[in-house]
Amino acid sequence: MQPVITHENAYIGCAGWSLSRDVVDAFPAGGSQLERYAAVFNAVEINSSFYRPHQPKTYARWAASTPAHFRFAVKLPRTITHEARLRDVTAPLDRFAGEAGELGGKLGAVLVQLPPSLALDHEAAGALFAALRERFACMIACEARHATWFAPDATALLREAGVTRVLADPVVGYQGEFEPAAAPAYVRLHGSPRIYYSRYSLDQIDEVRRRLAAHPHSWCIFDNTAGGAAVPNALELLGTPA
């Protein structure tokens, strides 16, 4: 018998809250797209913060538009991860914290996605994680994509910093059994074999459900949004397909 995934034991959602015509019947008819989305899912990942800043009042409006149990994951700006490559980032970190902090208690996670070319630099990574911990009380999740980030010393660094390793599909830079460095887990499903497009099969969703059950209160975000597969897959994981 498959384990049951509910809002009480996991945060399930998508990268964004856009609702296509194919899935609208699974959501209430009234309200904004975010309000309708949040009536069914209990989490969402904001990726747009990676590309551009949002005003604090925008985050505050999003928080006010969602139920008390709803949580946001916000992606760290690329100016920190890809341009500065984790070094000398106090000013952009302060700006980001002042913006995303307006989510208040609804800020559930900060997502740190690193470029595939960025090898582990213990000093820079440790300083970034410490700085994030000073500014945020929520989960910090790191999606690294260079092989050095999956060695035992990297796992030890993540654990010491209380940072969970993102379990991503497809996996970049890693082979073997894939486990989070800290609990709970943060799972990002980008679509496979065609990244951002492919829809996961029901058998694959069952495997995700099994893995989530082993790590209670974990996150699972569907990022296969380009072809409209994310929302249907998230609904299937919750057992309420469109």
N, C-alpha and C positions, 0 to 999 in steps of 0.2 A: 504494500500500500504506500502510495506516494505521500510524503509529508505535506502539510497544508501551510502555505505561505500567506500571512495576513498582515494587516497594518500593525498588529500587536507584536509581531516578531521580526519584521523587516521593513526597510524603507525601499519602496519600489517606484520607479518612475522612468522618465525619459530625459534626453538632452534637449530641453525646450518643451514648451507646452502647446505647440501648434496642433490643431485637430483638423484632419482632412475630412472630406465628405464621406469617405468610406467608414469612418468610425464615430460620426457624430451621434448616432443613435444610442451609443453606450454612455452618453453623458447628458446631464441636464440641459434643457434648452435655453435657460436664461442666464444672464451674466456675461462677463468677459470670458475670453478663452482660458485665461488663468483660473478664474473662478470655477468654470465648468470642469477643467482638468483636475483641480484640487478637490472637487467633490467625489472623485473616483480614486485618484492616486494620493499618496501621502508624502511624495518627495519629487523634486525636480532638480536637474543640474543646469546651471546657467553657464553656458560656454561663451557667450558674447563678451563677458568681462575679460576674456583672454585677449580680445582684439581691440577693445576700446573701453574707457571708463564709463560708468553710469553714475548719475548724480545721486547723492544720498537720499534725496526725496523720492527717487525712483525705486530704490530698494525699500524704503518705508512704505510706499504705495503697494508694492508687491506683497510685503508682509501683511498689510492690512486687508488684502484681498483674499487671504487664505485662512483655513480653519486653524484652531489652536495647535492641533497635533501635526500640522504640515511642516516640512523641513526643506530648506534650500541647500544645495551644494553649489559653491561658487568657485570658478576656475581662476587661479592666480594669473595675473597679466603676463603676457609674453615678454613685456619689457623687463621682467624679473628673471624669467626662466630661459628665454631664448636670446635676448639681446644682451643683458648684463651677465647671463650665465651664472646667476646666484650671487655675484660679488657686488659689494657697494650698493645695496638695494634698500637702505633705510628709508630714503625719501619716497620711492614708489610703494614700499610696504605700508608706510604710514598713510599714504593717500588711499590705498586699497582698503585698509582697515577702517578708515573714516567713512568710506562709501558702503562697503558690504556690512559693516557693523550696524547699520541702520535696520538690518533684518532682525536685530535683537535675538531673542531666544529661538527664533526660527532659522537661524544660521546653523545648519547641522554639520556642515563639512566644508573645508577648504581643499580644493583639488590642485595639486602641484603636478603638472604634466611636463616632463623634461624632453628635450629634443634627442633623437636617436644618437646624435654625435657627441652628447655630453657624458663623458666618463665620470665616474665617481671621484669627487674631490672632497675628502673627509672634512677638511677645514671649512670650505665654503658651504657644504651641505649641512654640517653641524650648526654653523652660525645661522643659516636660513631657518632651520627647524626651531632653533632656540628663539629666534626673533618671532616666528609665527606663534610659538607657544606663549610668548609674552603678550601677544595681541589678541589671540583667539582661544576660547575655552572649548571649542568644538573639536570634532575629529579632524585630523590632518591626514590626507591620503596622497600618496606619491605614486604617480605612474611614470616610472623610469623605463627607458628603452635602450640603454646601452648595457652590454653584457656584464660590465663591472659592477652594476647595481644589484646583481643577483648572487654575488659571491658571499660567503659567510660573514666577512667583515662588514659588508653593506647591510646584511640582515641585522647584525648586531647594532649597527649605527641606528637603523630605523627603530629597533626595539628600545634602545636606550632613550631615544627621543620621543617615544610614544607615537610613532608615525606608522600608519598601516600601509602596506604595499598594495597597490591596486592590482587586482586580478583581472587582467584584460584579455579579451579575445578579439582578433588574433593576438598572440603573444609575440612581442618583439624583443630579441636579445636574451631569450631564456629557453632552456629545454629541461624537461623532467617534470616531476610533480610540482604543481604550482600552489603554494600556500601563502597566506598573508603573513607579514612579519609581526603583526599585532592584531588583536581582536578588538572590535568586530571587523569584518572584511568590507572592502569596497570593490564591487565588481562592475566593470565597464564592458559592455558587449557592443562592439563596433560593427558587427556583421561579418560573416565568413561563409564562403570564400571571398566574396566581393565586399571589401570594407565599405561601410556606411550604407550599403544597399541591400545585402542579402538578408533575407528573413530566416530566423531560426526555426527549425522543425519542432514539432511537439516533443519528439524524443530528446532533442537538445534542451528544450525548456524544462523537461523533467529532470535532466542532469543538473541544470542550474538550480532547480528547486531543492534537489538533494544536497547540493553543496551549501546552499544558504541555510538549510536546516542544521548543518553542522556548525554554523557560526551565527547564533542568534543576534538579532538587532543589527544585522549587516545591511549594507546598501547594495542595490542592484539597479544600474542605470543602463537603459538601452540607447545606444548612440547610432543605431542603423536607421537614421532619420531621412537620408537622401531619397530613398524610394518609398517612404511612408510605412516602413515595417516596424518602427519602434513601438508605437502605441499598440498595434495588434499583439505584438510579442509580450509587452508588459501586461496587457489584459489577460493573455493566456497564462502568464505566470501567476496571476491572481486568481485564475480559474473563472474569469468572467469575460470570455472572448466576445468581440464585437459581432 
